[in-house]
Amino acid sequence: MQEQDIINAVVAAIPDAQVEARMEGNHAHLTVTSTAFEGLSPVKRQQLVYSALSQAIASGAIHAVHMKTLVPGAH
């Protein structure tokens, strides 16, 4: 799976997301920034991203996901 495919999938599920993606083999490294994460626990944030990538994970195109989920302007 290509980085742009991951970006497209996440943005389709979280429209205002800013996504940085890097693939190492079938391991995805993501940084996702979105106002949709405001007020959500880290687990809920990750669940949103995993949901966007569920087909790629199920197919084996992505084996592991390492992610940071951020809210714009938060420190």
Biopython code that builds the backbone (N, CA, C, O; Angstrom):
import numpy as np
from Bio.PDB.StructureBuilder import StructureBuilder

atoms = [
    (1, "MET", "N", (0.857, -1.174, 0.000)),
    (1, "MET", "CA", (0.000, 0.000, 0.000)),
    (1, "MET", "C", (0.902, 1.236, 0.000)),
    (1, "MET", "O", (1.936, 1.269, 0.666)),
    (2, "GLN", "N", (0.492, 2.228, -0.748)),
    (2, "GLN", "CA", (1.261, 3.465, -0.870)),
    (2, "GLN", "C", (0.807, 4.485, 0.169)),
    (2, "GLN", "O", (-0.328, 4.450, 0.644)),
    (3, "GLU", "N", (1.712, 5.386, 0.508)),
    (3, "GLU", "CA", (1.391, 6.432, 1.485)),
    (3, "GLU", "C", (0.158, 7.235, 1.076)),
    (3, "GLU", "O", (-0.688, 7.541, 1.917)),
    (4, "GLN", "N", (0.049, 7.577, -0.210)),
    (4, "GLN", "CA", (-1.086, 8.383, -0.658)),
    (4, "GLN", "C", (-2.406, 7.643, -0.486)),
    (4, "GLN", "O", (-3.431, 8.266, -0.210)),
    (5, "ASP", "N", (-2.395, 6.324, -0.644)),
    (5, "ASP", "CA", (-3.609, 5.523, -0.427)),
    (5, "ASP", "C", (-4.070, 5.621, 1.027)),
    (5, "ASP", "O", (-5.265, 5.716, 1.307)),
    (6, "ILE", "N", (-3.109, 5.597, 1.941)),
    (6, "ILE", "CA", (-3.428, 5.717, 3.362)),
    (6, "ILE", "C", (-3.985, 7.100, 3.658)),
    (6, "ILE", "O", (-4.998, 7.239, 4.342)),
    (7, "ILE", "N", (-3.320, 8.115, 3.141)),
    (7, "ILE", "CA", (-3.787, 9.492, 3.340)),
    (7, "ILE", "C", (-5.207, 9.645, 2.832)),
    (7, "ILE", "O", (-6.058, 10.213, 3.516)),
    (8, "ASN", "N", (-5.466, 9.140, 1.632)),
    (8, "ASN", "CA", (-6.810, 9.247, 1.045)),
    (8, "ASN", "C", (-7.858, 8.545, 1.900)),
    (8, "ASN", "O", (-8.957, 9.070, 2.080)),
    (9, "ALA", "N", (-7.538, 7.373, 2.428)),
    (9, "ALA", "CA", (-8.491, 6.618, 3.240)),
    (9, "ALA", "C", (-8.805, 7.359, 4.546)),
    (9, "ALA", "O", (-9.961, 7.424, 4.963)),
    (10, "VAL", "N", (-7.786, 7.908, 5.177)),
    (10, "VAL", "CA", (-8.013, 8.617, 6.443)),
    (10, "VAL", "C", (-8.804, 9.897, 6.200)),
    (10, "VAL", "O", (-9.726, 10.204, 6.956)),
    (11, "VAL", "N", (-8.457, 10.645, 5.159)),
    (11, "VAL", "CA", (-9.167, 11.897, 4.870)),
    (11, "VAL", "C", (-10.622, 11.624, 4.468)),
    (11, "VAL", "O", (-11.505, 12.430, 4.762)),
    (12, "ALA", "N", (-10.870, 10.509, 3.808)),
    (12, "ALA", "CA", (-12.255, 10.160, 3.449)),
    (12, "ALA", "C", (-13.094, 9.933, 4.706)),
    (12, "ALA", "O", (-14.282, 10.255, 4.728)),
    (13, "ALA", "N", (-12.478, 9.380, 5.750)),
    (13, "ALA", "CA", (-13.202, 9.104, 6.994)),
    (13, "ALA", "C", (-13.200, 10.284, 7.959)),
    (13, "ALA", "O", (-14.140, 10.466, 8.733)),
    (14, "ILE", "N", (-12.129, 11.089, 7.904)),
    (14, "ILE", "CA", (-11.980, 12.239, 8.803)),
    (14, "ILE", "C", (-11.643, 13.435, 7.911)),
    (14, "ILE", "O", (-10.468, 13.764, 7.747)),
    (15, "PRO", "N", (-12.655, 14.090, 7.331)),
    (15, "PRO", "CA", (-12.430, 15.069, 6.269)),
    (15, "PRO", "C", (-11.452, 16.201, 6.555)),
    (15, "PRO", "O", (-10.772, 16.652, 5.634)),
    (16, "ASP", "N", (-11.353, 16.677, 7.790)),
    (16, "ASP", "CA", (-10.438, 17.793, 8.040)),
    (16, "ASP", "C", (-9.043, 17.327, 8.463)),
    (16, "ASP", "O", (-8.210, 18.146, 8.851)),
    (17, "ALA", "N", (-8.786, 16.035, 8.391)),
    (17, "ALA", "CA", (-7.516, 15.487, 8.867)),
    (17, "ALA", "C", (-6.341, 15.937, 8.008)),
    (17, "ALA", "O", (-6.419, 15.995, 6.781)),
    (18, "GLN", "N", (-5.261, 16.249, 8.692)),
    (18, "GLN", "CA", (-3.966, 16.456, 8.064)),
    (18, "GLN", "C", (-3.173, 15.191, 8.383)),
    (18, "GLN", "O", (-2.987, 14.847, 9.550)),
    (19, "VAL", "N", (-2.711, 14.507, 7.352)),
    (19, "VAL", "CA", (-2.112, 13.188, 7.548)),
    (19, "VAL", "C", (-0.701, 13.151, 6.988)),
    (19, "VAL", "O", (-0.461, 13.541, 5.845)),
    (20, "GLU", "N", (0.219, 12.683, 7.798)),
    (20, "GLU", "CA", (1.564, 12.362, 7.344)),
    (20, "GLU", "C", (1.680, 10.849, 7.433)),
    (20, "GLU", "O", (1.403, 10.267, 8.481)),
    (21, "ALA", "N", (2.086, 10.207, 6.340)),
    (21, "ALA", "CA", (2.169, 8.756, 6.312)),
    (21, "ALA", "C", (3.512, 8.311, 5.743)),
    (21, "ALA", "O", (4.045, 8.904, 4.806)),
    (22, "ARG", "N", (4.031, 7.258, 6.336)),
    (22, "ARG", "CA", (5.267, 6.654, 5.851)),
    (22, "ARG", "C", (5.108, 5.147, 5.987)),
    (22, "ARG", "O", (4.686, 4.652, 7.032)),
    (23, "MET", "N", (5.443, 4.433, 4.945)),
    (23, "MET", "CA", (5.364, 2.973, 4.972)),
    (23, "MET", "C", (6.769, 2.390, 5.067)),
    (23, "MET", "O", (7.693, 2.856, 4.400)),
    (24, "GLU", "N", (6.916, 1.377, 5.894)),
    (24, "GLU", "CA", (8.120, 0.561, 5.959)),
    (24, "GLU", "C", (7.650, -0.869, 5.784)),
    (24, "GLU", "O", (7.188, -1.502, 6.733)),
    (25, "GLY", "N", (7.769, -1.375, 4.569)),
    (25, "GLY", "CA", (7.193, -2.684, 4.270)),
    (25, "GLY", "C", (5.689, -2.580, 4.374)),
    (25, "GLY", "O", (5.068, -1.784, 3.669)),
    (26, "ASN", "N", (5.093, -3.384, 5.254)),
    (26, "ASN", "CA", (3.638, -3.301, 5.447)),
    (26, "ASN", "C", (3.294, -2.686, 6.805)),
    (26, "ASN", "O", (2.211, -2.913, 7.344)),
    (27, "HIS", "N", (4.233, -1.902, 7.350)),
    (27, "HIS", "CA", (4.000, -1.169, 8.602)),
    (27, "HIS", "C", (3.783, 0.306, 8.279)),
    (27, "HIS", "O", (4.618, 0.934, 7.629)),
    (28, "ALA", "N", (2.678, 0.846, 8.728)),
    (28, "ALA", "CA", (2.339, 2.247, 8.486)),
    (28, "ALA", "C", (2.694, 3.084, 9.704)),
    (28, "ALA", "O", (2.398, 2.711, 10.839)),
    (29, "HIS", "N", (3.328, 4.214, 9.454)),
    (29, "HIS", "CA", (3.651, 5.184, 10.504)),
    (29, "HIS", "C", (2.883, 6.456, 10.172)),
    (29, "HIS", "O", (3.108, 7.066, 9.127)),
    (30, "LEU", "N", (1.983, 6.855, 11.052)),
    (30, "LEU", "CA", (1.080, 7.968, 10.769)),
    (30, "LEU", "C", (1.126, 9.036, 11.848)),
    (30, "LEU", "O", (1.302, 8.749, 13.032)),
    (31, "THR", "N", (0.965, 10.263, 11.411)),
    (31, "THR", "CA", (0.643, 11.367, 12.295)),
    (31, "THR", "C", (-0.623, 11.981, 11.718)),
    (31, "THR", "O", (-0.634, 12.450, 10.580)),
    (32, "VAL", "N", (-1.681, 11.974, 12.506)),
    (32, "VAL", "CA", (-2.975, 12.482, 12.056)),
    (32, "VAL", "C", (-3.390, 13.620, 12.990)),
    (32, "VAL", "O", (-3.470, 13.447, 14.206)),
    (33, "THR", "N", (-3.648, 14.775, 12.402)),
    (33, "THR", "CA", (-4.085, 15.947, 13.151)),
    (33, "THR", "C", (-5.487, 16.310, 12.681)),
    (33, "THR", "O", (-5.727, 16.460, 11.483)),
    (34, "SER", "N", (-6.421, 16.451, 13.639)),
    (34, "SER", "CA", (-7.800, 16.753, 13.262)),
    (34, "SER", "C", (-8.567, 17.361, 14.433)),
    (34, "SER", "O", (-8.350, 17.000, 15.590)),
    (35, "THR", "N", (-9.460, 18.281, 14.115)),
    (35, "THR", "CA", (-10.358, 18.816, 15.134)),
    (35, "THR", "C", (-11.369, 17.753, 15.580)),
    (35, "THR", "O", (-11.975, 17.883, 16.643)),
    (36, "ALA", "N", (-11.549, 16.710, 14.775)),
    (36, "ALA", "CA", (-12.464, 15.617, 15.145)),
    (36, "ALA", "C", (-11.999, 14.896, 16.406)),
    (36, "ALA", "O", (-12.790, 14.205, 17.048)),
    (37, "PHE", "N", (-10.729, 15.047, 16.765)),
    (37, "PHE", "CA", (-10.188, 14.376, 17.941)),
    (37, "PHE", "C", (-10.436, 15.149, 19.240)),
    (37, "PHE", "O", (-10.193, 14.626, 20.327)),
    (38, "GLU", "N", (-10.919, 16.389, 19.131)),
    (38, "GLU", "CA", (-11.143, 17.196, 20.332)),
    (38, "GLU", "C", (-12.089, 16.486, 21.286)),
    (38, "GLU", "O", (-13.165, 16.036, 20.892)),
    (39, "GLY", "N", (-11.679, 16.389, 22.546)),
    (39, "GLY", "CA", (-12.503, 15.784, 23.571)),
    (39, "GLY", "C", (-12.507, 14.266, 23.580)),
    (39, "GLY", "O", (-13.160, 13.658, 24.429)),
    (40, "LEU", "N", (-11.793, 13.642, 22.655)),
    (40, "LEU", "CA", (-11.756, 12.181, 22.603)),
    (40, "LEU", "C", (-10.527, 11.650, 23.325)),
    (40, "LEU", "O", (-9.476, 12.290, 23.342)),
    (41, "SER", "N", (-10.672, 10.486, 23.914)),
    (41, "SER", "CA", (-9.530, 9.825, 24.548)),
    (41, "SER", "C", (-8.576, 9.344, 23.456)),
    (41, "SER", "O", (-8.974, 9.218, 22.298)),
    (42, "PRO", "N", (-7.331, 9.077, 23.814)),
    (42, "PRO", "CA", (-6.391, 8.547, 22.818)),
    (42, "PRO", "C", (-6.895, 7.269, 22.141)),
    (42, "PRO", "O", (-6.677, 7.072, 20.945)),
    (43, "VAL", "N", (-7.559, 6.412, 22.896)),
    (43, "VAL", "CA", (-8.078, 5.169, 22.321)),
    (43, "VAL", "C", (-9.159, 5.462, 21.285)),
    (43, "VAL", "O", (-9.162, 4.856, 20.214)),
    (44, "LYS", "N", (-10.076, 6.381, 21.585)),
    (44, "LYS", "CA", (-11.145, 6.727, 20.637)),
    (44, "LYS", "C", (-10.552, 7.351, 19.370)),
    (44, "LYS", "O", (-11.031, 7.089, 18.266)),
    (45, "ARG", "N", (-9.515, 8.170, 19.527)),
    (45, "ARG", "CA", (-8.845, 8.769, 18.365)),
    (45, "ARG", "C", (-8.272, 7.669, 17.474)),
    (45, "ARG", "O", (-8.456, 7.678, 16.257)),
    (46, "GLN", "N", (-7.572, 6.720, 18.104)),
    (46, "GLN", "CA", (-6.980, 5.627, 17.335)),
    (46, "GLN", "C", (-8.048, 4.781, 16.659)),
    (46, "GLN", "O", (-7.856, 4.319, 15.534)),
    (47, "GLN", "N", (-9.164, 4.577, 17.333)),
    (47, "GLN", "CA", (-10.242, 3.792, 16.738)),
    (47, "GLN", "C", (-10.764, 4.437, 15.460)),
    (47, "GLN", "O", (-11.083, 3.737, 14.499)),
    (48, "LEU", "N", (-10.854, 5.770, 15.439)),
    (48, "LEU", "CA", (-11.284, 6.464, 14.215)),
    (48, "LEU", "C", (-10.324, 6.183, 13.064)),
    (48, "LEU", "O", (-10.749, 5.920, 11.938)),
    (49, "VAL", "N", (-9.040, 6.240, 13.354)),
    (49, "VAL", "CA", (-8.036, 6.005, 12.304)),
    (49, "VAL", "C", (-8.054, 4.537, 11.880)),
    (49, "VAL", "O", (-8.036, 4.245, 10.684)),
    (50, "TYR", "N", (-8.087, 3.616, 12.831)),
    (50, "TYR", "CA", (-8.149, 2.192, 12.491)),
    (50, "TYR", "C", (-9.374, 1.878, 11.639)),
    (50, "TYR", "O", (-9.300, 1.073, 10.710)),
    (51, "SER", "N", (-10.488, 2.506, 11.951)),
    (51, "SER", "CA", (-11.710, 2.292, 11.172)),
    (51, "SER", "C", (-11.501, 2.695, 9.712)),
    (51, "SER", "O", (-11.954, 2.007, 8.797)),
    (52, "ALA", "N", (-10.813, 3.812, 9.505)),
    (52, "ALA", "CA", (-10.545, 4.282, 8.145)),
    (52, "ALA", "C", (-9.652, 3.314, 7.376)),
    (52, "ALA", "O", (-9.721, 3.245, 6.149)),
    (53, "LEU", "N", (-8.821, 2.572, 8.089)),
    (53, "LEU", "CA", (-7.861, 1.665, 7.449)),
    (53, "LEU", "C", (-8.267, 0.199, 7.549)),
    (53, "LEU", "O", (-7.472, -0.685, 7.229)),
    (54, "SER", "N", (-9.485, -0.068, 7.986)),
    (54, "SER", "CA", (-9.905, -1.439, 8.282)),
    (54, "SER", "C", (-9.784, -2.393, 7.095)),
    (54, "SER", "O", (-9.382, -3.543, 7.272)),
    (55, "GLN", "N", (-10.122, -1.938, 5.896)),
    (55, "GLN", "CA", (-10.027, -2.820, 4.730)),
    (55, "GLN", "C", (-8.579, -3.178, 4.422)),
    (55, "GLN", "O", (-8.269, -4.330, 4.117)),
    (56, "ALA", "N", (-7.698, -2.193, 4.502)),
    (56, "ALA", "CA", (-6.284, -2.446, 4.224)),
    (56, "ALA", "C", (-5.676, -3.361, 5.282)),
    (56, "ALA", "O", (-4.821, -4.189, 4.972)),
    (57, "ILE", "N", (-6.113, -3.214, 6.520)),
    (57, "ILE", "CA", (-5.621, -4.086, 7.588)),
    (57, "ILE", "C", (-6.150, -5.506, 7.387)),
    (57, "ILE", "O", (-5.401, -6.476, 7.507)),
    (58, "ALA", "N", (-7.432, -5.621, 7.084)),
    (58, "ALA", "CA", (-8.049, -6.944, 6.871)),
    (58, "ALA", "C", (-7.422, -7.681, 5.697)),
    (58, "ALA", "O", (-7.283, -8.904, 5.732)),
    (59, "SER", "N", (-7.046, -6.947, 4.663)),
    (59, "SER", "CA", (-6.463, -7.585, 3.473)),
    (59, "SER", "C", (-4.998, -7.959, 3.671)),
    (59, "SER", "O", (-4.438, -8.728, 2.890)),
    (60, "GLY", "N", (-4.375, -7.413, 4.721)),
    (60, "GLY", "CA", (-2.959, -7.667, 4.949)),
    (60, "GLY", "C", (-2.046, -6.649, 4.302)),
    (60, "GLY", "O", (-0.827, -6.721, 4.458)),
    (61, "ALA", "N", (-2.627, -5.686, 3.566)),
    (61, "ALA", "CA", (-1.808, -4.639, 2.939)),
    (61, "ALA", "C", (-1.083, -3.825, 4.007)),
    (61, "ALA", "O", (0.029, -3.343, 3.791)),
    (62, "ILE", "N", (-1.731, -3.681, 5.160)),
    (62, "ILE", "CA", (-1.105, -3.045, 6.317)),
    (62, "ILE", "C", (-1.114, -4.073, 7.442)),
    (62, "ILE", "O", (-2.166, -4.595, 7.810)),
    (63, "HIS", "N", (0.062, -4.356, 7.979)),
    (63, "HIS", "CA", (0.166, -5.334, 9.063)),
    (63, "HIS", "C", (0.153, -4.657, 10.435)),
    (63, "HIS", "O", (-0.403, -5.189, 11.396)),
    (64, "ALA", "N", (0.767, -3.484, 10.512)),
    (64, "ALA", "CA", (0.849, -2.775, 11.783)),
    (64, "ALA", "C", (0.733, -1.284, 11.528)),
    (64, "ALA", "O", (1.153, -0.778, 10.487)),
    (65, "VAL", "N", (0.155, -0.590, 12.500)),
    (65, "VAL", "CA", (-0.002, 0.862, 12.400)),
    (65, "VAL", "C", (0.576, 1.488, 13.661)),
    (65, "VAL", "O", (0.195, 1.140, 14.778)),
    (66, "HIS", "N", (1.496, 2.412, 13.462)),
    (66, "HIS", "CA", (2.049, 3.192, 14.555)),
    (66, "HIS", "C", (1.559, 4.627, 14.318)),
    (66, "HIS", "O", (1.803, 5.200, 13.256)),
    (67, "MET", "N", (0.873, 5.202, 15.304)),
    (67, "MET", "CA", (0.278, 6.510, 15.019)),
    (67, "MET", "C", (0.374, 7.470, 16.183)),
    (67, "MET", "O", (0.442, 7.088, 17.351)),
    (68, "LYS", "N", (0.376, 8.749, 15.799)),
    (68, "LYS", "CA", (0.188, 9.861, 16.712)),
    (68, "LYS", "C", (-1.089, 10.530, 16.261)),
    (68, "LYS", "O", (-1.286, 10.758, 15.067)),
    (69, "THR", "N", (-1.958, 10.845, 17.202)),
    (69, "THR", "CA", (-3.201, 11.548, 16.870)),
    (69, "THR", "C", (-3.190, 12.859, 17.649)),
    (69, "THR", "O", (-3.079, 12.862, 18.875)),
    (70, "LEU", "N", (-3.305, 13.955, 16.935)),
    (70, "LEU", "CA", (-3.151, 15.275, 17.524)),
    (70, "LEU", "C", (-4.357, 16.156, 17.229)),
    (70, "LEU", "O", (-5.061, 15.958, 16.239)),
    (71, "VAL", "N", (-4.584, 17.127, 18.101)),
    (71, "VAL", "CA", (-5.586, 18.159, 17.887)),
    (71, "VAL", "C", (-4.823, 19.417, 17.483)),
    (71, "VAL", "O", (-3.826, 19.754, 18.122)),
    (72, "PRO", "N", (-5.269, 20.130, 16.425)),
    (72, "PRO", "CA", (-4.556, 21.338, 16.012)),
    (72, "PRO", "C", (-4.419, 22.339, 17.152)),
    (72, "PRO", "O", (-5.377, 22.618, 17.873)),
    (73, "GLY", "N", (-3.220, 22.867, 17.300)),
    (73, "GLY", "CA", (-2.975, 23.890, 18.306)),
    (73, "GLY", "C", (-2.772, 23.369, 19.714)),
    (73, "GLY", "O", (-2.406, 24.143, 20.598)),
    (74, "ALA", "N", (-2.996, 22.088, 19.956)),
    (74, "ALA", "CA", (-2.801, 21.529, 21.295)),
    (74, "ALA", "C", (-1.321, 21.269, 21.534)),
    (74, "ALA", "O", (-0.575, 20.966, 20.602)),
    (75, "HIS", "N", (-0.913, 21.388, 22.757)),
    (75, "HIS", "CA", (0.488, 21.167, 23.090)),
    (75, "HIS", "C", (0.649, 19.910, 23.877)),
    (75, "HIS", "O", (1.766, 19.554, 24.251)),
]
sb = StructureBuilder()
sb.init_structure("model")
sb.init_model(0)
sb.init_chain("A")
sb.init_seg("    ")
for serial, (resi, resn, name, xyz) in enumerate(atoms, 1):
    if name == "N":
        sb.init_residue(resn, " ", resi, " ")
    sb.init_atom(name, np.array(xyz, "f"), 0.0, 1.0, " ", f" {name:<3s}", serial, name[0])
structure = sb.get_structure()
